[in-house]
Amino acid sequence: MKEFLDFVKDHYSTEPGEFIPLHAPVFRGNEIEYVTDTIRSTFVSSVGAYVDRFEDMMKSVVGTKYAVATVNGTSALHIGLYSLGISDGDEVITQALSFVATANAIKYTGADPVFLDVDKDSMSLSPAAVGFFLENNCDFKSGHLVNKRSGKKVKAIVPMHTFGNPGRIEELKKIADRFHLPIIEDAAESLGSFVKDKHTGTFCKLGIFSFNGNKTVTCGGGGVVVTDDEQLSKRLKHITTTAKLSHPWEYSHDELGFNYRMPNLNAALACAQLEQLGQFITEKRNLAAKYIQFFKNRNENFKNEIPNTTSNYWLNTVEFQNRKDRDQFLKETNEAKVMTRPAWNLLNTLPMYQNCISDSLENSRYLSDRLVNIPSGVKWKG
Ligand SMILES: *Cc1c(COP(=O)(O)O)cnc(C)c1O
């Protein structure tokens, strides 16, 4: 324990007693300049040059043709699902081991999440679990894929790249294609993570990212939907801006729209942060490499990126042998002002999702009992 605390304190060069957060935002670039620029220009709201610039930057960072900025990652996921026509009475497959926003965005459309298991190594949605569920529990009825147990239509899959470690998205896509299911990648945590040379969030119909304060880069609050589908990107832009028809003075809206556009003020911050993404990833991967060395001959198992993937190591993660050891570590580290956190409670155990369908969730339960996130942000001094 002492060795771990010393290791972390040494890495972050902190003073005795100084708090070490899990992942704090660091502003070393043009943040103040760009944000000040929006204030001077008065264009702080949902129209402005930084929103366009942010969308262009995201396109080039992840390599998609289109990017639509939103107020946060949750709204990006919600509007993505909504744009695919997912609604009341549908079902969407996702993982139980995720942040609550993944399931909430599904629920906002009126659909129910179906919670399937993750792979132990990637901690992300298991292609085997999804394949098993679709083959054994679903049937095509008059052109729709129907869950035999609930009678509801299964409409999409939302895998999540857990803690920035990419999951088996190519295998998942093959299965989804066989069942004609679109995938929306919840890549909220995996900006800067790749499978082979392709950025996470870009393998399927839609991908979303978050720029919340705890993410790899932040703009206070923000999100983005990325896609190569031109029609879909136009519709996303339209319905995130109240579905307003362009006109010199009239207010006319041609469908139910949402006020989900990212303000220019936030976009300015996002642009300045994105300029530093490469540097942040280098530093984060260096820290992960140091942790890998540190945990090499210890009982705890550091969660390494799986083969053929490059993780941004958003939150470095360690797997303990059992829940008791995990809890002891959580207690001692937090008391020593070194912030560590367990993985989320599985989503199927939360009151609003208790009645949702799930599989055995064997790996999810195993991991949920044993995982701990350890300090992972870039250094804020030196
Ligand atoms: C952060 C996060 C989101 C969305 O986050 P916002 O706080 O709404 O930007 C969605 N899914 C996952 C897995 C996340 O970690």
The ligand as a Gaussian input file, in Angstrom:
#p B3LYP/6-31G(d) Opt

LIG

0 1
 C      -19.291000      10.366000     -19.482000
 C      -20.124000       9.318000     -20.086000
 C      -21.295000       9.599000     -20.842000
 C      -21.894000      10.925000     -21.075000
 O      -21.469000      11.901000     -20.374000
 P      -21.954000      13.409000     -20.186000
 O      -21.583000      13.632000     -18.762000
 O      -23.409000      13.486000     -20.445000
 O      -21.160000      14.211000     -21.149000
 C      -21.943000       8.550000     -21.448000
 N      -21.505000       7.297000     -21.339000
 C      -20.407000       6.991000     -20.632000
 C      -19.971000       5.578000     -20.584000
 C      -19.699000       7.977000     -19.972000
 O      -18.619000       7.637000     -19.255000

